[in-house]
Every structure is written in structure tokens, then in C-alpha cells.
Amino acid sequence: MTKSGDRTKPTNCSPGAPRRIILRKGCERRLIQGHDWVFSNEVEPPAVGEPAIVAGDLVHICDRRGKFLASAYYNPHTLIAARVVSRRPLANLDAEWIRSRLQRALALRETLFSQPYYRWVHGEGDYLPGLVIDRFGDCVSAVISTAGMEQRRPAVIDALQTFPGVRGIVIQTDSAFAALEQIPAREPEIVGEVPDQVIIPEGELAFETSLATGQKTGWYFDQTANRQRFRKYLNGGPVLDLFCYAGAWGITAARLGARRVVCGDASAAALALAERNAQRNDVRIETIGNDAFDILRQLQSGPTFQTIVLDPPALIKRKKDFESGLQAYYQLNRLAARILSPDGMLISCSCSHHLPTATLVEIVHHAAKSVERRAVLAEIGQQSPDHPQQPAIPETAYLKAVFCQFREEM
């Protein structure tokens, strides 16, 4: 972990006029329709002797006739070669430009929330591709996942420091993307004052987490709206919360009167955090540390659960992993179905944008059939509104939560 002191203002990250990239014939169509990605096989190769574009540099995207289409930052090493930042011809992406985007994103959140606990920036959803920022009161946690944003890390920090409500910043590079983007993996950088633990209010509950050592940004605000939906399906019966992390689903159930709550996770640190959060909220939970599939097998011979929450990480990270990931979702839901009480409720979630909502519903349907029950779909949740979607970019709609009752066949 590194701690930053005073900073000098960054220089222009793309000095001089931005380079042009030319799209192959017909490859401008998706861009014109509103999508903000250009793939490497859609770009004409550079002219002989032309120097390579530095990963992260600002470019102007043009069609074969030389017509300007968009400003983007470019990475010659990745499948997604260009990520659009504006439909106007920008000369640079400095701290002031980033600040204006932060301000616009903040305005939406302040209409949605009465307290400053939310996702402030959601990548392409807020026209800041490669940047995610979550807000925890007067501290923010930022994660960078592209070379374009890594190049502008100082500008991001400078822009954040101009907001009077921000006292401390944790900023880190997403390790899952560092090698892919050919950017250095580095320790989280701390700017200003950031406590070891922060407290997140959610309804009448309060949860602690660490911004420097927690998963992702430290919290999963994308499930906040779905946890509110979850409340109305609780009836005091036993609850199983799998992939529990900090225990938010299970502790919500315990606080609302569930007579038994079991939280399972493969991470010992996550279970310790869940136990501390249970104590903080004056409820009791049981914890099981193991792979979720093994936990479900372990519970097969015991009592059943009235409600089961499956909230796994993305089991389909890349398109080429679709078949193996799909089978993992099927297996996970079938195992859960075997320990669900008659007329019990399964909340099955997926954050894999490659998995369509309709396919997750089909998975739950087949899980019910595997135990000779009928799945009755109550509702389908999505990511919370502080994770905005771009209709022209299907990849920005990633989270789905299927609420299904498994009824006995009549």
C-alpha cells in the first residue's frame, strides 16, 4: 500500500494533436449506432514506418473517408482497442475534463440518495470507461481497469480532490485487467485520510468494510436495490447466504427475524468480516468456509432452507468461457434446489454480462424441475440505479437477480 503526499498538476497526457485511427469499411456502423467500443480487427493497420500508438493515448476515430466519428483512448495490445470518451474532437483528457464528468455523475446520485453511499462513477455508464468509483461518506474508492485511465490516474486524483466532500481516496488497478491491458499491477494508493474501516448504512443496518483490502472497491452497491426486494420474501424461516462476502444478505434476514442464518464463503477474511458485521447489528449467524459447491453438497443431508441466496462472482468472464460457466450456473442452482424447503424462495444472481437474463430464468426453471417442483417467477431485479446502463452498450447491463418460489407439483 502506498500513500501519496502533495501532487503536482499532471501534464497533458496526449501532447500535440491526437493521432487518427481509421476504421475498416463498414466497421463504423456500430459506433454510429451508439456503441462506444472499437475492436482491434476493425482498425486499419498503421502506415509503414508510422510509430505505434502508446497504450492509453487519446486518438480520433475516423471512417475510411477521413470523417471524424469520436474521440477515444487507444490500446494496441487489447481486443477492445478504442474506448470512446466523447463524440466531439477533444484535444486532451485532463483533470478538468474528468472533473466535469464526475460532477455530472454526482448530480444523478444526489437525486437518488439522501446519504453519500453509492457508486459515483460506473465506467461506460457515466462516459468514463475504465473507471469505477464508489463513495463511502467522505472517502472514495476508485478502481482503474484500462491503460487509458491508468495513464490519467494523477488527473483522476486531482479531479476528485476538488470536491469538498472528499477527504480520502483509495485508488487501485484492477488486477484482473492489469496483464490484459499491459499496465503495472500496483499496491492500492492512498491519498488524504482513509480509515482502516468504513461504515456503510443500509436501512436500519450498518456494515463495515475496508477500502484498501476489501473485495473490488470494498462493497457491492449494485445489489442494494435487490436486498430491499429480498426483505418482502422473508418469513422467519432459515436462510442460506452463499458467496456471502460481508454478510449483507444474511444479516438483513437475521435482523428481520430469520430463526437461522448460514453464511458461506471460500474466503476466511470475508467470513470474519461477516461475523463482525453480525455483531455490529446484534444478530447471530453461522458461517461455513468452503467452496460454494462443496458447501451445498455438505448441507444435502441436513435441514432445508426456506430462502437461499446465490450471489456468485462472474462465472462467465469471457465469451470463450460461456459453456463451462453455463454448466457451473446449472450445477449451482440444482444443488441449491435440493435443500430448498417446499414453497421456498430461491434468489439466484449473476453478474456475468455474457449470461442473458432469460438464460438465468431457464436455469432456475430446470433446477426446480430437477427436484420435481415448479418455479414461479416473482420478479427479476437488476443492478441498482447508481450503476447506470447505456442502451446502446448491452455490456453495461450485467447484473440480474431472479426471485423464484419453488412450489410442489399439484
C-alpha positions in Angstrom: 0.0 0.0 0.0 1.4 3.4 -0.9 0.5 6.8 0.5 0.6 9.9 -1.7 1.6 13.3 -0.5 1.3 16.6 -2.4 0.9 16.3 -6.1 1.9 18.4 -9.0 -0.6 19.0 -11.7 -0.3 16.4 -14.5 0.8 17.5 -17.9 -1.3 16.8 -21.0 -1.3 13.0 -21.3 -1.5 13.2 -25.1 0.7 16.2 -26.2 0.1 17.6 -29.6 -2.8 16.8 -31.9 -4.3 13.3 -31.2 -3.4 10.6 -33.7 -6.1 9.3 -36.0 -7.1 5.7 -36.3 -9.0 4.7 -39.5 -11.8 2.1 -39.3 -12.1 -0.6 -41.9 -15.0 -0.4 -44.3 -18.4 -0.9 -42.6 -16.9 -1.0 -39.1 -18.2 2.4 -38.3 -21.9 1.2 -38.2 -21.9 0.1 -34.6 -20.1 3.2 -33.4 -22.7 5.4 -35.3 -25.5 3.5 -33.6 -24.1 4.5 -30.2 -21.8 1.7 -29.0 -18.5 3.0 -27.5 -16.1 0.3 -28.3 -13.9 -0.4 -31.3 -12.3 -3.8 -31.6 -8.7 -4.3 -32.9 -9.8 -6.1 -36.0 -11.9 -3.1 -37.0 -8.9 -0.8 -37.3 -6.8 -0.3 -40.4 -3.1 -1.2 -39.7 -0.8 1.8 -39.3 1.1 3.0 -42.4 4.6 1.6 -42.9 7.1 3.5 -40.7 4.4 5.1 -38.6 5.2 4.8 -34.9 3.0 2.7 -32.7 0.4 4.5 -30.6 1.2 4.4 -26.9 -1.3 2.4 -24.9 -3.8 4.8 -23.4 -3.2 7.7 -25.7 -6.0 9.9 -26.9 -7.0 9.3 -30.6 -9.5 10.5 -33.1 -11.6 7.7 -34.7 -12.3 8.3 -38.4 -14.1 6.4 -41.1 -12.3 5.4 -44.4 -13.1 8.7 -45.9 -11.4 10.5 -43.1 -14.7 11.7 -41.4 -14.3 12.3 -37.7 -16.5 9.9 -35.6 -15.4 10.1 -32.0 -12.5 10.8 -29.5 -11.3 7.7 -27.7 -8.3 6.4 -25.9 -6.4 3.6 -27.6 -4.6 0.4 -26.6 -2.9 -1.5 -29.4 -2.5 -4.6 -27.2 -6.1 -5.4 -26.4 -9.2 -6.8 -28.2 -11.1 -3.7 -27.3 -8.7 -1.3 -29.0 -10.5 2.0 -28.5 -13.0 3.2 -25.9 -14.9 6.3 -26.8 -14.9 9.2 -24.4 -16.6 11.8 -26.5 -18.4 12.3 -29.8 -16.5 15.6 -30.1 -12.9 16.1 -31.2 -11.1 16.5 -27.9 -7.5 17.7 -27.7 -6.7 16.2 -24.3 -8.2 14.4 -21.3 -7.1 16.5 -18.3 -8.2 16.8 -14.7 -10.8 19.5 -15.6 -12.4 17.3 -18.2 -12.5 14.4 -15.7 -14.0 16.7 -13.1 -16.8 17.8 -15.4 -17.7 14.1 -15.9 -17.5 13.5 -12.2 -19.8 16.4 -11.5 -22.4 15.2 -14.0 -22.3 11.7 -12.5 -22.6 13.1 -9.0 -25.7 15.1 -9.9 -27.6 11.8 -10.7 -26.6 10.2 -7.5 -27.6 13.1 -5.4 -31.1 12.8 -6.9 -31.2 9.1 -5.9 -29.7 9.1 -2.4 -30.1 11.1 0.7 -26.7 9.9 2.1 -23.3 9.8 0.3 -23.0 6.0 0.0 -23.3 4.8 -3.6 -21.4 4.1 -6.8 -20.3 7.5 -8.0 -18.9 6.5 -11.4 -19.8 3.4 -13.3 -17.4 3.2 -16.3 -19.1 3.5 -19.6 -22.4 4.2 -17.9 -21.0 7.6 -16.9 -18.8 8.1 -20.0 -15.7 7.4 -18.0 -14.6 4.0 -19.4 -12.2 2.0 -17.3 -13.0 3.9 -14.1 -15.2 2.8 -11.2 -15.6 5.0 -8.1 -17.6 4.1 -5.0 -18.4 6.7 -2.3 -18.3 6.0 1.4 -19.2 9.2 3.1 -16.1 11.5 2.9 -13.9 8.7 1.4 -13.9 7.3 -2.1 -12.6 4.0 -3.5 -11.6 4.0 -7.2 -10.6 1.1 -9.4 -8.9 1.5 -12.8 -9.1 -1.3 -15.4 -7.7 0.2 -18.6 -4.5 1.7 -19.8 -6.3 4.9 -20.8 -7.4 5.6 -17.2 -4.2 4.3 -15.7 -2.4 7.0 -17.8 -4.7 9.6 -16.3 -4.5 8.3 -12.7 -3.0 11.6 -11.5 -5.7 13.6 -13.2 -8.4 11.4 -11.6 -6.9 12.0 -8.2 -6.6 15.8 -8.8 -10.2 16.0 -10.0 -11.5 14.1 -7.0 -9.7 16.3 -4.6 -11.6 19.4 -5.9 -14.8 18.1 -4.4 -15.3 19.5 -0.9 -16.9 16.3 0.4 -13.9 14.1 -0.4 -11.4 13.7 2.5 -9.6 10.5 1.5 -9.1 8.5 -1.7 -8.1 4.9 -2.3 -7.2 4.2 -5.9 -6.0 0.9 -7.3 -5.6 -1.0 -10.5 -7.9 -4.0 -11.2 -5.5 -6.9 -11.1 -7.7 -9.0 -13.4 -7.2 -6.4 -16.2 -3.6 -5.3 -15.5 -1.9 -8.1 -17.6 -4.5 -7.8 -20.3 -4.1 -4.0 -20.6 -0.3 -4.3 -20.1 -0.3 -1.9 -17.2 1.6 -2.5 -14.0 -0.1 -4.2 -11.1 0.4 -2.0 -8.1 -0.5 -1.6 -4.4 -3.5 0.5 -3.6 -2.6 4.2 -3.4 -4.0 6.2 -0.5 -4.4 10.0 -0.8 -5.5 12.0 2.2 -7.1 10.4 5.2 -8.7 7.0 4.9 -9.6 5.0 8.0 -8.8 1.3 8.2 -12.6 0.5 8.3 -15.5 2.5 7.0 -19.2 2.0 7.9 -21.9 1.7 5.3 -25.5 2.4 6.4 -28.2 0.3 4.6 -31.7 0.9 6.0 -31.6 0.3 9.8 -28.4 -1.8 9.4 -24.7 -0.8 9.3 -21.9 -2.7 7.7 -18.1 -2.3 8.0 -15.6 -2.9 5.3 -12.1 -2.0 4.3 -11.5 0.2 1.2 -7.8 -0.9 0.9 -8.1 -4.6 1.5 -11.8 -5.5 0.7 -13.0 -7.1 -2.5 -13.2 -4.8 -5.5 -13.9 -1.3 -4.1 -14.8 -2.7 -0.7 -18.6 -3.1 -1.1 -21.2 -4.2 -3.6 -23.6 -1.3 -4.0 -25.0 -2.9 -7.2 -27.1 -5.3 -5.0 -28.6 -2.6 -2.7 -31.9 -2.5 -4.5 -32.2 -6.3 -4.7 -31.6 -6.6 -1.0 -34.5 -4.3 -0.5 -36.6 -6.5 -2.7 -35.4 -9.5 -0.7 -36.9 -8.2 2.5 -40.5 -8.8 1.5 -39.9 -12.5 0.9 -38.6 -13.3 4.4 -41.0 -15.1 6.7 -38.8 -16.1 9.6 -37.7 -19.4 8.0 -34.0 -20.4 7.8 -31.8 -18.6 5.2 -28.7 -19.7 3.4 -26.5 -16.9 2.0 -23.8 -18.2 -0.3 -20.9 -16.2 -1.6 -21.7 -14.0 1.4 -18.7 -11.7 1.5 -19.6 -9.2 4.3 -22.9 -11.0 5.1 -25.2 -8.3 3.8 -28.0 -10.7 2.6 -27.8 -13.0 5.6 -27.6 -10.2 8.2 -30.6 -8.5 6.6 -32.5 -11.8 7.0 -31.4 -12.2 10.6 -32.3 -8.7 11.6 -35.8 -9.3 10.1 -36.4 -12.4 12.2 -35.0 -15.4 10.4 -34.6 -18.1 13.0 -31.4 -19.5 11.4 -28.9 -17.8 9.0 -26.0 -19.6 7.5 -23.4 -17.6 5.6 -20.9 -19.4 3.3 -17.8 -18.2 1.5 -14.5 -19.6 0.4 -12.7 -16.5 1.9 -11.8 -16.7 5.6 -11.4 -12.9 5.6 -14.9 -12.5 4.2 -16.4 -14.7 6.9 -14.5 -12.8 9.6 -16.0 -9.6 8.2 -19.5 -11.1 8.1 -19.1 -12.2 11.7 -18.0 -8.7 12.8 -21.0 -7.2 10.9 -23.4 -9.6 12.6 -22.1 -8.5 16.0 -22.3 -4.9 14.9 -26.0 -5.4 14.1 -26.7 -7.5 17.2 -27.7 -10.7 15.3 -26.4 -14.2 15.2 -25.2 -16.1 12.1 -23.5 -19.4 11.4 -20.5 -19.4 9.0 -19.1 -22.1 6.7 -15.8 -21.7 5.0 -15.5 -23.6 1.8 -16.2 -23.6 -2.0 -19.9 -22.9 -2.5 -20.4 -26.1 -4.4 -18.8 -28.1 -1.6 -20.9 -26.2 1.0 -24.1 -27.2 -0.9 -23.0 -30.8 -1.0 -22.1 -30.7 2.7 -25.6 -29.4 3.5 -27.5 -32.1 1.5 -28.1 -34.4 4.5 -29.2 -31.6 6.9 -32.3 -29.5 7.3 -33.6 -27.5 4.4 -33.8 -23.7 4.0 -36.8 -21.5 3.4 -34.7 -19.0 1.5 -31.5 -19.4 -0.4 -29.4 -16.6 -1.9 -26.8 -17.4 -4.6 -24.7 -14.3 -5.4 -21.6 -15.7 -7.1 -18.8 -13.8 -8.8 -19.0 -13.8 -12.6 -18.8 -17.5 -13.6 -18.5 -16.5 -17.3 -15.8 -13.9 -17.5 -15.1 -14.2 -21.3 -17.2 -15.3 -24.2 -15.0 -18.3 -24.7 -15.8 -19.5 -21.2 -19.6 -19.5 -21.9 -20.2 -23.2 -22.0 -18.2 -24.1 -18.9 -19.6 -21.2 -17.0 -23.2 -22.1 -18.0 -22.7 -25.6 -16.7 -21.5 -24.1 -13.4 -24.6 -22.0 -13.1 -26.8 -25.0 -13.8 -25.0 -27.1 -11.2 -25.0 -24.4 -8.5 -28.8 -23.9 -8.9 -29.6 -27.6 -9.0 -27.6 -28.2 -5.8 -29.4 -25.3 -4.1 -32.8 -26.7 -5.2 -32.2 -29.9 -3.3 -32.0 -28.2 0.1 -34.8 -25.6 -0.5 -37.9 -26.2 1.6 -41.3 -26.8 -0.1 -42.6 -23.5 -1.4 -39.2 -21.9 -0.6 -37.7 -18.9 -2.3 -34.5 -19.0 -4.4 -32.8 -15.7 -5.2 -30.3 -16.6 -8.0 -28.0 -13.9 -9.2 -25.5 -13.5 -12.0 -23.1 -10.6 -12.6 -21.9 -12.2 -15.9 -23.0 -9.9 -18.7 -22.5 -12.8 -21.1 -25.3 -14.6 -19.4 -28.7 -13.3 -20.6 -31.5 -12.8 -18.1 -33.7 -15.3 -20.0 -31.0 -17.9 -19.7 -30.7 -17.4 -15.9 -34.5 -17.8 -15.7 -34.2 -21.0 -17.7 -31.5 -22.3 -15.3 -33.8 -21.7 -12.3 -36.7 -23.4 -14.1 -34.6 -26.5 -14.8 -33.3 -26.5 -11.2 -36.9 -26.6 -10.0 -37.8 -29.4 -12.4 -34.8 -31.4 -11.1 -36.5 -31.7 -7.7 -40.0 -32.2 -9.2 -41.2 -28.7 -8.4 -42.4 -25.7 -10.4 -40.5 -22.4 -10.4 -42.9 -19.5 -10.0 -41.1 -16.3 -11.1 -42.0 -13.5 -8.6 -39.7 -10.7 -10.0 -36.4 -10.0 -11.7 -34.0 -7.5 -10.2 -31.1 -5.7 -11.9 -28.2 -3.5 -10.8 -29.0 -0.6 -8.6 -29.7 2.8 -10.3 -26.3 4.1 -9.3 -24.9 1.6 -11.9 -26.5 3.3 -15.0 -26.7 1.4 -18.3 -26.2 2.7 -21.8 -28.9 1.2 -24.0 -26.6 1.1 -27.0 -24.0 -0.9 -25.0 -25.5 -4.2 -23.8 -22.4 -4.9 -21.8 -23.3 -2.2 -19.3 -26.4 -4.2 -18.2 -24.6 -7.0 -16.3 -26.4 -7.9 -13.0 -29.6 -9.8 -12.8 -31.4 -11.4 -9.7 -34.1 -13.9 -10.3 -36.6 -14.3 -7.4 -38.4 -17.6 -7.7 -40.6 -19.7 -5.5 -40.2 -23.5 -5.9 -43.7 -24.9 -5.5 -44.7 -28.5 -5.1 -46.2 -30.0 -8.2 -50.0 -30.4 -7.8 
